[in-house]
């Protein structure tokens, strides 16, 4: 079974530019999450999709961040325009439906390291 | 709000020895899950062990075990017979039972196993 994949692994952009991160969850996982770790700090929740619907986006920092999950498969996270404080590692995770009884275990991708200069 | 604290930014242990990583959390919830995740250098984060708060028995996965003290809100991870492959960043995490599914993480402990 393929794990959660993320693309790109690294991205270096200049302030003001746009970057789009992609996440492909494990097949069959309805739940998809985005998290971010800023250097030296804790990993923080950004948002949660159930299939194509945003279940919780309380962690999104501001309206420069836009997440989509069209068709309930892969998800994209776009930052436009990027600011210096957006630098960090962006993790995606997926989990089975809660009704499966195993929805509490999230499987993480390798992360995308974003550097904004 | 839930908070998770890992007070040890870095630790080291000799190969084959035992090490304990500490984690405390704060919550008003009565039922929840606790996790330890491991992220080896340049590799993705994987689940090491999980604990359901309503279960009194401490979870164990091979060389990894936890000491869950619900009243003290403590959830430490013990690694026995440390191996070089255990070198990684270890994150403690909390999730409410029911409702929101998001994880609350600590800042992590970087563990180095010394040959």
Contacts between the chains, C-beta under 8 A, distances in Angstrom:
chain1	res1	chain2	res2	distance
A	3	B	44	7.2
A	4	B	44	7.6
A	31	B	101	6.3
A	33	B	101	7.4
A	33	B	102	6.4
A	33	B	103	7.8
A	35	B	103	7.5
A	35	B	105	7.8
A	40	B	107	7.2
A	41	B	107	6.2
A	42	B	4	7.2
A	42	B	105	4.7
A	42	B	106	5.9
A	42	B	107	4.7
A	42	B	108	7.4
A	43	B	91	6.5
A	43	B	93	8.0
A	43	B	103	7.6
A	43	B	105	4.1
A	43	B	108	8.0
A	44	B	105	7.4
A	45	B	102	3.9
A	45	B	103	6.7
A	45	B	104	7.4
A	48	B	100	7.5
A	48	B	101	6.0
A	48	B	102	5.9
A	55	B	101	7.7
A	56	B	100	5.8
A	56	B	101	7.9
A	56	B	102	6.6
A	59	B	102	7.2
A	91	B	45	7.0
A	93	B	103	7.9
A	95	B	101	7.1
A	98	B	101	7.3
A	103	B	101	6.8
A	104	B	33	5.1
A	104	B	50	7.3
A	104	B	95	6.0
A	104	B	97	7.8
A	104	B	101	7.4
A	105	B	47	6.2
A	105	B	50	6.5
A	106	B	47	7.8
A	106	B	101	7.9
A	106	B	103	6.4
A	107	B	47	7.5
A	108	B	37	7.3
A	108	B	44	5.7
A	108	B	45	4.1
A	108	B	46	7.4
A	109	B	44	6.1
A	110	B	43	6.9
A	110	B	44	3.9
A	111	B	44	7.0
A	111	B	45	7.8
